[in-house]
Each structure stands twice: as C-alpha cells, then as structure tokens.
Amino acid sequence: DWSSDVCSSDLGAKVPFAITSGAGKTLVATNDVVTLTGTAPYGVIELHVPGHKKATAAWTNDTAWVLTNIKLKEGETELTVHGTDQWGKVLNEAKIGVSRSR
C-alpha cells in the first residue's frame, strides 16, 4: 500500500539520533566494557565511537541500534557516538557519561 510506505518513511526521518541507554543519563558500569542502545533517523548508515575501534554496531530494526564491546577506563568517561552516511560524513552525534567503578 503506497500510503503506508510513505508514512513509514516519514516516521523514520523524524526519529531523533539519541542514546537511549539509561534514558540518556550517566550510566554506572562495574565491568570494563559497556553496551549502548539508541535510535537514528534514516540516512544514518554506520555508527562509530571515536577512540573505540573495537566497538561493534548492529541495527535491531530500521531506526534502532546497539553498540557493543565499548572498552572503558576506570572513573568517569564521556562517550560520543557518531552516526555517518555511506561516505563516512558525520550526520549526527550523541554523548553520554559513563562512570566505571570496581
């Protein structure tokens, strides 16, 4: 149905680029790795965490994502997630604080 296709694509364009883990508030981690979840509008093709080359991104549906294997240092860290297009141009950015304790 043409109208439902248009509606679905319009909705994906309006999805914010956001980290949804911990409702966007500072996370507390006891492990040395953290997993982040979030949303991205259509047009975002890849996700990157600068300084964390081993972080692995996966799409859980058309506009939701999960990033795993983000290594943490002891103490407070601010993580930045970049959403890029197919050419690597950063389209969106979101940040979250993570506090790691033993």
Sequence and secondary structure as in RCSB ss.txt:
>XXXX:A:sequence
DWSSDVCSSDLGAKVPFAITSGAGKTLVATNDVVTLTGTAPYGVIELHVPGHKKATAAWTNDTAWVLTNIKLKEG
ETELTVHGTDQWGKVLNEAKIGVSRSR
>XXXX:A:secstr
 HHHHHHHHHHHHH   EE GGGGS EEESSSEEEEEEE  TT  EEE TT TT EEEESSSSEEEEEEEE  SE
EEEEEEEEE TT  EEEEEEEEEEE  
